[in-house]
């Protein structure tokens, strides 16, 4: 797979996540994040996508606080650069709602689900 996709390509990390190779996926997503944080503007949509995908992986690993931190970064970028009716905003609000629900912060979850 790495011969087709560079090792810093986020789709490669997604494939490893889908194959349940979460340690390898985490390593690759973190590598992607570091590179993109260096080369992209802090509000670039691709950076938001990496934060979302990495947050999803941390959620799968039951690291809710880390997932929350990454989802919040994603939300901040998406709210800044996307229209209020963009489907990617609905996705991140849903992801945040799930985390807050898991953390037993039901009021915050409810606000995000509205």
N, C-alpha and C positions, 0 to 999 in steps of 0.2 A: 504493500500500500504506500509506503513512504517513497517509492520510486515514482509514483504518479503524483502524489501530493507531497510538497515539502514538509519537513517535520514541524514547521511552525504554522502550518495551515490548520485553521480551526475545524475544518471538516474531518480531518484525520482524527482529531481528538473526539469528535462526535461519533465517529465509527467505533473507536475503542470503547466509548461509553455504551454504545448500543450492543457491543459484544460483551458487556459486563466486565471489561478490563478497566476498572475505574481508577486504579493507581496510575496506569499509563495515560489514561484520558486526563487525569488531574495534572500530571507532569506536562503534557502537551498544551492544555488550556492555559496553565500558568506561564508557560513559555510564550504562547501567543499574546497573552495579556501584557507581559513585560515589553515585548517588541512593539506592540501597538501603542502602549502608553508613551513610548519614546518617540515614535514617528508620526502619530496622529494628533490632531487637535484634541483637547480634553473633552470636547462635546461632539466628537465624530460618531455617527451612528454605528460604525463597525465596532467601536469600543463598547458601546452599549450592548451590542449583541454578545460580545465576549463576556461581559459582566453577567448578562442573563444566563448564558450557557454554563458559565462557571458556577453561578449561584445555584442552578439546577443540579449540578453535580454535587456540590456541597450539601444540598438538601437531601439528595439520594444517600449521601454518606452520613446523614443525620447530624450534620454540623450546621444547625439552624442559625446560629448567630452569624457565622461566616456567610451563609447564604443570604441572610437579611442584609448584611453590609453590601454585598455585591448587587443584590436586587435594588437597593436604594440608589446606588451609583447609576445603575441602568435607568431607573425611573427619572432621576434628575436630568440625565442627558436627553432621554426621550421627551420629557415634558418641555424641554428647551427647544428641541429641533423639529418636533412633529406637530401636526395639527391635532387638536383635542379629540377628534373623532377617529384617529388612526388606530387600526387594529393592534399594532404593537404596544400601544398604551394599555389597551384592555388586557393584553397578555401579561404585562408586567404588574398591573394592578391585581390580577388574579394570582400571580405567583407570590406577590407580597401578602395577599390575603391568606393564602395557604400557610405561609410561614407564621404570620401573626396568630392564626388559628391554632397551629401546632404549639406555639409558645403560650397559649392560653390568654392571648390578648384579643378577646372576642370583639370588643368595641372597635379597635383598629381594623380588624379583619372585616367587620361589617361595613365600615366606611369605604374600604377599598372595593368591596363587592358591589356597592351601589352604583 
